[in-house]
Amino acid sequence: MPGEHNFEHLQLIRSYRGPAKLRGSGNPSPQTIANKNAERHAHSDALRTSSQKWSTTWQELQQSRQLAGLPNIPAGMPILLQVDPDLDIDVLRAKFAFEIVAEQEEGYVIVASEDIDAASFLEMVEAFSVQVHGSATIASVHRLFDNPLDRLRRLLSEYLLTIWDAIPDDQICTVDIGIACTGTTDIPKPIKRYKRDTDADWGARQRVWSEARIAAYDAWDSIKSEREQEIFAFFASYQGQILNIIDGFDFAGGVLPDSFSIRVKISGKGLKDFVLNYPYVFEVLEPEDIDLGEGALAPTIVPDLQVQPTAPDAEAPSVCVIDSGIQHGHVFLQPAIDDATAFCFVPGKAPTDIADHVQPGGHGTRVAGAILYGEAIPTTGHPQLAFWIENARVLDEHNRMPEDLFPPEAIRLAVQRFHKGPRNTRVFNHSINANSYCRVRYMSAWAAEIDALSAEFDVLIVQSAGNLPTTGLVPNLGVKDHLDAERPYPAYLLEQSCRIANPGQSLQALTVGSVAYGYFTSGHWKTFATEPAHPSAFSRSGPGIWGVIKPELVEYGGDDLRTSNIPIDVQAGGTIAGACPELVRSTMYPPGPAVDRDETGTSFSAPKVSRIAARLQTVLADEPTLLYRALIVQSAHWPEWAETVLSQLRGNNGLSKAQRDALLEQATAAMRSIGYGVPDEARATQNTDFRTTFITTGRIALRAGQCHFYQVPIPEALRQPGDEYDIRIDVTLSYVAQPRRTRRHLRRYLSTWLDWKTSNLGEGLNDFRKRVIKNVAANGAPLPGTTLPWTLHEMPHAGIVRDYKRNGGTVQKDWAIVKSNTLPNDFCIAVIGHQGWSKDPDSEAHYTLAVTIEIVGQEINIYDPLRSAVLELQAQIETQAGEAEVEIED
């Protein structure tokens, strides 16, 4: 064995890179094909009639507004279209000078036209009817809506839509409004050098292109500022008050300001005028309430604890708790609290009012304790604390966020202040949610802000999934409401009303749900879960927006209690101590102990993941938080009850179709409620003789259309023909790119999106290279091999768990179990970049990658052979001096 080691993570070696071999685009819909052929004239007539009718209606509306003396609005006519879902909607801007306001599901697009006659659109409609070359785009525009109410229905939340007509003109309304601001300017297409270009010619053309790109970014920034001024003037004319305005994007950092959000108080008359007539509105919502649970019951009697924790090392990592404040001076917390940086962001309160005033036992105080101690709080001695705690108070004494503190603004202020502060904090715990399930039409301003902050800074935000109340009102039903409706536990967790709460749908946040400790009874009360690690009765489930796996992780947050009565009684924790996590408790409002088991919630499962992130920062201080996120997810395993379901599906074992379908349903339900499972600090931070994790280093940039190729050499000792050890392979990709909130799905929400592929069992290294990288020379007949039995797979219905695919989010994990004698000489992974909303050739995503190989039965040592093989491959690449890392040109 060469040299000494401490079971450190091994380097994942990138051996090739080049242009990716990408699949073709989607096929046009049957409606588009029909429009091009048999229905060409009818389609043209319908679009012409609708366009002319809407143009006339809009002009009449604007004339009536002027006669009524209503405030000016910018020139522009909003139009609701329905297009082919596979259409690149940027063509609407290029062909018709339409500004893309918002893209929604099923091909609905809201656009704005400064030409209120829509002349260029009508001109192409006429050209399409007589088959003029270049007019085929019209076939993909399936419908133009000529009734203003159709657009209104696409803007308003469900609740606002139900009360819209009944809102009195003089009623003061508070709403959140999203405004698009991209205009009709676009970045010019990248230029290529011609064979006859001299250096001077090529340089001149590059300068022209670069200046045009800069002009496009300048135009976007100017539009944003112009629209902010328009809106201030409009609301001032109605004596409205803009409470908050947040861009969410740092333009100086090169991030496209595609939209901004405002929270405003205005009369019903002014609100209706603005929403109906301002052409760049894409979303109107009522503010969401922040609900962090129902509070603890009376504390149990806990003996005095003789413990005196000591402060962390001066250079130890810090975790910022964005919450209700923290009790400074608490015996269990004070040595780790950074008093000097604590700050209160709650409007109307002093910046120094940083205490946790939530009665009776606090909320942020409990969160801080869970970060510092995890599951085990010491009772004696002088334990040294491992991390510093920073206190960002954003909630009031009622555990609520005031209406005049916009949630996206709150998290941006906190992250900016503490990340740029003296400790350069990189891990943030955000156990705050809205009180209802997240909407899935657009990424919310709150969740998009988390995504934007993650793109802008090297930060990891650990987010709670949210809790179901004991009882609630439609649509926010509680646990008891589901039981009364004869929806049993855990089946009700798959209902829409139990979906994760805003902002848990954020793609970049690590969203954490809760599982129970096991089965407990006391008198006529009992827990819902009958075994350890089953979903907590209150824990919200996935998927998130666009079918992304959420929550990614679960930790132990306790369980609700129920009776066997008819009707059933339900209670939120506390009566049975064993059903609750042990938490540090505020003593500001006695009586009450400093530690107790009296409250439950995803608020207290999330900080246990923040704790692992801080441990990783201790071990891998120079690595990005993208890697921490990858390793935490990589460390997660399904609990025994769920893994048993997977084992039965893997083995098949003569299952009938009915049995297999039942198991598939259980596996899919498990993925929705527990994500990738329960993380493990040891698996995340260290290796053993029987488990080896390979990682990339740093934030690696990858542009659209490019491929990075990684190689894990498998030593012969692990591939002996006579051996049949079970080998588990886990792969996790963690990446970040610039978001765009007005787009409807992942591949248009992000500037660049990534996915990964691996070589098959029996597939040669060069054959896999040829499959994922362009222009790789053939080397004999290809050996395609067989696909690994992935749990998820890149295609829905191809993995063991159905209805999910691994490449839906920005953290992508999959795992498989194979026999050791089927392993190839080299296990290879390709990370591939794809174009999102950005046409800028310099746009890129940043990623990290982790691969773990584990021998399930621990029959032989695999760490040392794998380490030796990696060192040999690394030496070989260095010796070849560039021959192994091949740059393949188009």
RALINPE-V964637 format. One record per backbone hydrogen bond with DSSP energy under -0.5 kcal/mol. CO is the residue of the C=O (numbers start at 1). NH is the residue of the N-H. E is the energy in kcal/mol with one decimal. If there is no record, write none. Layout:
CO:NH:E + CO:NH:E
This chain:
1:3:-0.6 + 7:687:-1.3 + 10:695:-2.9 + 11:13:-0.7 + 12:14:-0.5 + 13:15:-0.7 + 13:711:-2.3 + 15:886:-0.5 + 16:709:-2.7 + 17:888:-0.8 + 18:707:-2.6 + 19:774:-2.9 + 20:22:-0.9 + 29:33:-2.0 + 30:34:-2.5 + 31:35:-2.4 + 32:36:-1.6 + 33:37:-1.1 + 34:39:-2.5 + 37:40:-1.4 + 39:43:-2.8 + 40:44:-2.1 + 41:45:-2.5 + 42:46:-2.2 + 43:47:-2.3 + 44:48:-2.5 + 45:49:-2.6 + 46:50:-2.3 + 47:51:-2.5 + 48:52:-2.4 + 49:53:-2.4 + 50:54:-2.6 + 51:55:-2.4 + 52:56:-2.2 + 53:57:-2.5 + 54:58:-2.8 + 55:59:-2.1 + 56:60:-2.2 + 57:61:-2.2 + 58:62:-2.2 + 59:63:-2.1 + 60:64:-2.2 + 61:65:-1.8 + 62:66:-2.0 + 63:67:-2.1 + 64:68:-1.5 + 65:70:-2.3 + 66:69:-1.3 + 76:78:-0.5 + 77:113:-2.1 + 79:81:-0.6 + 79:111:-2.9 + 80:145:-2.5 + 81:109:-2.5 + 82:142:-1.3 + 82:143:-1.9 + 84:87:-2.6 + 87:89:-1.1 + 88:91:-2.4 + 89:92:-1.7 + 89:93:-0.6 + 90:93:-0.6 + 90:94:-2.0 + 91:95:-2.8 + 92:96:-1.5 + 92:98:-1.6 + 93:97:-1.5 + 99:101:-0.9 + 99:112:-1.7 + 102:110:-2.8 + 104:107:-0.7 + 105:108:-1.6 + 107:83:-2.9 + 108:104:-3.3 + 109:81:-3.0 + 109:111:-0.6 + 110:101:-2.1 + 110:102:-2.0 + 111:79:-3.0 + 112:99:-2.8 + 113:77:-2.8 + 114:116:-1.1 + 115:118:-1.9 + 118:122:-2.5 + 119:123:-2.5 + 120:124:-1.7 + 121:125:-2.1 + 122:126:-2.4 + 123:127:-1.9 + 124:128:-2.8 + 125:129:-1.8 + 126:130:-0.9 + 127:130:-0.6 + 127:132:-2.7 + 128:131:-1.5 + 132:135:-1.5 + 135:138:-1.7 + 136:139:-1.7 + 136:140:-0.5 + 137:140:-1.6 + 137:141:-0.6 + 138:141:-1.0 + 140:84:-2.4 + 140:142:-1.0 + 143:82:-2.3 + 145:80:-0.5 + 146:148:-0.5 + 147:150:-1.6 + 147:151:-0.8 + 148:152:-1.9 + 149:153:-2.1 + 150:154:-0.8 + 151:154:-1.0 + 151:155:-0.7 + 152:155:-1.2 + 152:156:-2.0 + 155:284:-2.2 + 157:161:-2.4 + 158:162:-1.4 + 159:163:-1.3 + 160:164:-1.2 + 163:166:-0.9 + 163:167:-0.7 + 164:167:-1.3 + 168:171:-1.2 + 169:269:-2.1 + 171:173:-0.6 + 171:268:-1.3 + 173:175:-0.5 + 173:266:-2.3 + 174:287:-0.6 + 175:264:-2.5 + 176:285:-2.7 + 177:262:-2.3 + 178:282:-2.3 + 178:283:-1.0 + 179:260:-2.0 + 182:185:-0.5 + 183:100:-0.5 + 194:197:-1.3 + 198:202:-2.8 + 199:203:-2.5 + 200:204:-2.3 + 201:205:-2.4 + 202:206:-2.3 + 203:207:-2.1 + 204:208:-2.1 + 205:209:-2.3 + 206:210:-2.7 + 207:211:-2.5 + 208:212:-2.0 + 209:213:-2.1 + 210:214:-2.4 + 211:215:-2.2 + 212:216:-1.7 + 213:217:-1.9 + 214:218:-2.5 + 215:219:-2.3 + 216:220:-2.1 + 217:221:-2.1 + 218:222:-2.3 + 219:223:-2.3 + 220:224:-2.1 + 221:225:-2.0 + 222:226:-2.6 + 223:227:-2.6 + 224:228:-2.0 + 225:229:-2.0 + 226:230:-2.2 + 227:231:-2.2 + 228:232:-2.2 + 229:233:-2.2 + 230:234:-2.4 + 231:235:-2.6 + 232:236:-1.9 + 233:237:-1.5 + 234:238:-0.6 + 235:238:-0.8 + 235:240:-3.4 + 236:239:-1.6 + 241:243:-0.8 + 241:265:-3.1 + 244:263:-2.3 + 246:261:-2.3 + 249:251:-1.1 + 250:253:-1.5 + 250:255:-1.2 + 251:254:-2.5 + 256:258:-1.8 + 258:181:-2.5 + 260:179:-2.8 + 261:246:-2.6 + 262:177:-2.7 + 263:243:-2.2 + 263:244:-1.7 + 264:175:-2.1 + 265:241:-3.2 + 266:173:-3.4 + 267:271:-2.6 + 268:272:-2.4 + 269:273:-2.3 + 270:274:-2.4 + 271:275:-2.7 + 272:276:-2.2 + 273:277:-1.6 + 274:278:-3.0 + 277:279:-0.7 + 278:281:-1.2 + 280:180:-2.8 + 283:178:-2.5 + 284:157:-1.4 + 285:176:-3.1 + 289:291:-0.6 + 289:435:-2.0 + 300:302:-0.7 + 305:307:-1.2 + 306:381:-0.7 + 310:385:-2.4 + 313:316:-1.8 + 317:388:-2.8 + 318:426:-0.6 + 318:427:-0.7 + 319:321:-0.5 + 319:390:-2.4 + 320:322:-0.8 + 320:429:-3.0 + 321:323:-0.9 + 321:392:-2.4 + 323:394:-3.2 + 323:395:-1.6 + 324:357:-0.6 + 326:328:-1.1 + 327:330:-1.1 + 330:333:-0.9 + 330:334:-3.2 + 333:336:-2.3 + 333:337:-0.8 + 334:337:-1.0 + 336:389:-2.9 + 337:339:-1.3 + 338:341:-0.8 + 338:342:-0.8 + 339:342:-0.6 + 343:345:-0.5 + 343:393:-2.5 + 346:349:-1.8 + 350:353:-2.3 + 351:344:-1.8 + 352:354:-2.1 + 354:326:-1.8 + 355:357:-1.0 + 358:362:-1.6 + 360:589:-0.5 + 361:586:-3.0 + 363:367:-2.2 + 364:368:-2.6 + 365:369:-2.0 + 366:370:-2.1 + 367:371:-1.8 + 368:372:-2.0 + 369:373:-2.6 + 370:374:-1.7 + 373:376:-1.3 + 375:377:-0.6 + 376:378:-0.6 + 379:306:-0.9 + 381:308:-2.8 + 383:310:-2.6 + 383:385:-0.5 + 388:319:-2.5 + 389:338:-2.7 + 390:321:-3.2 + 390:392:-0.6 + 391:343:-2.4 + 391:393:-0.6 + 392:323:-2.2 + 392:394:-0.6 + 393:345:-3.2 + 396:399:-1.9 + 397:359:-0.6 + 400:396:-3.1 + 400:402:-0.6 + 402:405:-2.0 + 404:406:-0.6 + 406:409:-0.7 + 406:410:-2.3 + 407:411:-2.2 + 408:412:-1.8 + 409:413:-2.7 + 410:414:-2.1 + 411:415:-2.6 + 412:416:-2.7 + 413:417:-2.2 + 414:418:-2.4 + 415:419:-2.7 + 416:420:-1.8 + 418:425:-1.7 + 421:424:-1.4 + 426:460:-2.9 + 427:320:-2.4 + 428:430:-0.6 + 428:462:-3.0 + 429:322:-2.4 + 430:432:-1.3 + 430:464:-1.3 + 433:291:-1.5 + 436:502:-0.8 + 444:448:-3.1 + 445:449:-1.6 + 446:450:-1.4 + 447:451:-1.9 + 448:452:-2.7 + 449:453:-2.7 + 450:454:-2.0 + 451:455:-1.5 + 452:456:-2.0 + 453:457:-2.9 + 457:459:-1.6 + 460:428:-2.7 + 460:462:-0.6 + 461:463:-0.6 + 461:510:-2.2 + 462:430:-3.1 + 463:512:-2.7 + 465:501:-2.5 + 466:540:-1.8 + 469:479:-2.5 + 470:480:-2.7 + 470:481:-0.6 + 473:476:-1.6 + 475:477:-1.6 + 478:482:-1.8 + 479:483:-2.0 + 480:484:-2.9 + 481:485:-1.3 + 482:487:-2.7 + 483:486:-2.0 + 486:488:-0.7 + 488:492:-2.1 + 490:493:-1.5 + 491:494:-1.8 + 492:495:-2.0 + 495:498:-1.7 + 496:499:-2.0 + 498:541:-2.4 + 500:438:-2.7 + 501:504:-2.9 + 502:434:-2.8 + 503:506:-2.1 + 509:511:-0.9 + 510:463:-2.1 + 511:552:-1.0 + 511:553:-1.8 + 512:465:-2.2 + 513:555:-1.8 + 514:536:-2.1 + 515:557:-1.6 + 515:558:-1.2 + 516:533:-2.6 + 518:520:-0.5 + 520:527:-2.2 + 522:525:-2.2 + 525:522:-2.6 + 526:562:-2.8 + 531:534:-1.1 + 534:516:-2.8 + 536:539:-1.1 + 538:468:-2.5 + 541:500:-1.9 + 544:547:-1.3 + 545:548:-1.5 + 548:543:-0.5 + 548:544:-2.9 + 548:550:-0.5 + 552:676:-3.1 + 553:513:-2.9 + 554:679:-0.6 + 555:515:-2.2 + 555:557:-0.7 + 557:601:-2.0 + 560:528:-1.1 + 561:571:-2.4 + 562:526:-1.9 + 569:563:-1.6 + 571:561:-3.1 + 571:573:-1.2 + 573:575:-0.6 + 575:577:-0.6 + 576:579:-1.4 + 577:580:-2.1 + 579:559:-1.3 + 581:583:-0.5 + 583:596:-2.2 + 594:585:-3.3 + 596:583:-2.6 + 596:598:-0.5 + 598:297:-0.9 + 599:581:-0.6 + 601:604:-1.5 + 602:605:-0.5 + 602:606:-2.2 + 603:607:-0.6 + 605:608:-0.8 + 605:609:-0.7 + 606:609:-1.4 + 606:610:-1.8 + 607:611:-1.9 + 608:612:-1.0 + 609:613:-2.2 + 610:614:-2.4 + 611:615:-2.0 + 612:616:-2.4 + 613:617:-1.9 + 614:618:-1.5 + 615:619:-1.9 + 616:620:-3.7 + 620:623:-1.7 + 624:627:-1.2 + 624:628:-1.1 + 625:629:-2.6 + 626:630:-2.0 + 627:631:-2.8 + 628:632:-2.3 + 629:633:-2.2 + 630:634:-2.7 + 631:635:-1.8 + 632:636:-0.7 + 633:636:-1.0 + 637:678:-2.3 + 639:642:-0.6 + 639:643:-2.7 + 640:644:-2.1 + 641:645:-0.9 + 642:646:-1.7 + 643:647:-2.6 + 644:648:-2.0 + 645:649:-1.8 + 646:650:-2.7 + 647:651:-2.3 + 648:652:-1.6 + 651:653:-3.4 + 652:655:-1.2 + 656:660:-2.8 + 657:661:-2.8 + 658:662:-2.0 + 659:663:-2.2 + 660:664:-2.7 + 661:665:-2.1 + 662:666:-1.9 + 663:667:-2.6 + 664:668:-2.5 + 665:669:-2.2 + 666:670:-2.2 + 667:671:-2.2 + 668:672:-1.9 + 669:673:-1.8 + 670:674:-3.2 + 670:675:-0.5 + 671:675:-1.2 + 672:542:-3.0 + 674:677:-2.4 + 677:554:-1.9 + 677:679:-0.5 + 678:637:-1.7 + 680:684:-2.0 + 681:685:-2.0 + 682:686:-2.1 + 688:691:-0.7 + 689:862:-3.1 + 689:863:-1.9 + 690:855:-2.4 + 691:688:-1.9 + 692:853:-2.7 + 693:10:-2.4 + 694:851:-2.5 + 695:12:-2.8 + 698:700:-0.7 + 700:847:-2.3 + 702:845:-2.6 + 703:706:-1.6 + 705:20:-2.6 + 706:833:-2.6 + 707:18:-1.9 + 708:831:-2.8 + 709:15:-1.9 + 709:16:-1.5 + 710:829:-2.0 + 711:13:-0.6 + 711:713:-0.6 + 712:827:-2.8 + 713:715:-0.7 + 715:718:-1.7 + 716:719:-1.7 + 720:723:-1.7 + 723:821:-0.5 + 725:727:-0.6 + 725:820:-2.4 + 726:728:-0.5 + 726:856:-2.3 + 727:818:-2.7 + 728:854:-2.4 + 729:816:-2.0 + 730:852:-2.7 + 731:814:-1.9 + 732:850:-2.3 + 733:812:-3.0 + 734:848:-2.2 + 736:846:-2.3 + 738:751:-2.0 + 740:743:-1.4 + 742:103:-2.6 + 745:748:-2.2 + 745:749:-2.4 + 746:750:-1.8 + 749:740:-1.7 + 750:837:-1.8 + 751:836:-2.1 + 751:838:-0.8 + 753:834:-2.6 + 755:832:-2.8 + 757:830:-3.0 + 760:763:-1.7 + 761:786:-2.4 + 764:768:-2.2 + 765:769:-2.3 + 766:770:-2.3 + 767:771:-1.3 + 768:772:-1.5 + 769:773:-2.6 + 772:21:-2.4 + 773:776:-0.8 + 775:777:-0.5 + 780:779:-0.5 + 782:784:-0.6 + 783:764:-0.6 + 786:761:-2.7 + 788:790:-2.5 + 790:800:-1.4 + 791:801:-3.3 + 792:799:-0.7 + 793:806:-2.4 + 795:798:-1.8 + 795:799:-0.5 + 805:808:-1.0 + 806:809:-0.5 + 810:735:-2.7 + 811:813:-0.6 + 812:733:-2.3 + 814:731:-2.3 + 815:791:-2.0 + 816:729:-2.8 + 818:727:-3.3 + 819:822:-1.9 + 820:823:-1.4 + 825:714:-3.0 + 826:828:-0.6 + 827:712:-2.6 + 828:759:-2.2 + 829:710:-3.4 + 830:757:-2.1 + 830:832:-0.5 + 831:708:-2.5 + 832:755:-1.6 + 833:705:-2.4 + 834:753:-2.0 + 840:843:-1.9 + 843:704:-0.6 + 845:702:-2.5 + 846:736:-2.2 + 847:700:-2.3 + 848:734:-2.4 + 849:696:-1.7 + 850:732:-2.6 + 851:694:-3.6 + 852:730:-2.4 + 853:692:-2.5 + 854:728:-3.1 + 854:856:-0.8 + 855:858:-1.2 + 862:866:-2.1 + 863:867:-2.8 + 864:868:-2.5 + 865:869:-2.2 + 866:870:-2.3 + 867:871:-2.3 + 868:872:-2.1 + 869:873:-2.2 + 870:874:-2.7 + 871:875:-2.2 + 872:876:-2.3 + 873:877:-2.4 + 874:878:-2.3 + 875:879:-2.2 + 876:880:-2.2 + 877:881:-0.8 + 877:882:-0.7 + 880:883:-0.8 + 884:886:-1.2 + 886:17:-1.4 + 886:888:-0.7 + 887:889:-0.6 + 888:19:-0.8
